[in-house]
């Protein structure tokens, strides 16, 4: 069982930055692929980024967002720069075992609001 707790959301002006954190429980954190997803009001939840060893991103955030992980701290981060109003959403952290296809574990989400 893996428990995930996100933090770092908030209100920021367009062009600003935020760093989201996701702390995970468990002793085998390094064996999990960690992902960030987001859901805007009235929209489907969408993939943002994931990392096993290196990051993969949705096109809309490439060059602006950076995903990283600290296995010693059981934490994954999402550094978000040059934020746009369309980045406004609830951001969720998720985990899947390295050999699994689907994300089994999800955090409660953290709100990111970008004002224009």
C-alpha positions, 0 to 999 in steps of 0.5 A, a space after each residue: 500500500 502506498 499513500 500519497 500526500 501532495 502539497 505546494 498548490 496555491 494562487 499565482 499570477 500568470 508567468 509565475 512559478 510553483 513547485 508541487 511536492 508529493 510525499 509517498 509512504 513505503 520502503 520501495 519508492 524507487 520501484 514506482 513510476 510517479 506521475 502528475 495528472 490534472 483536472 480542470 473544471 468541466 474537463 477530463 483528468 489529463 496526464 501531465 508528467 511522469 518519471 521513473 528515471 527520466 521525465 516524460 511530459 505532455 506537449 502543453 507543458 514541455 519546456 515549462 514544467 520539470 518533474 524530479 524525484 528524491 528517492 531518499 526522501 520518498 518525494 516527487 516534485 513538479 516545478 512549474 514555471 511560466 504558468 498560464 491560466 490554462 494550467 489552472 486545475 487540481 493536480 494529482 500525484 499518482 504511483 504505479 509499480 514499475 512493471 504495472 500499466 495502470 496507476 493504482 495509488 492516488 493522492 487527494 489533489 492540490 489546487 493550482 490557480 493561475 490568475 491572468 
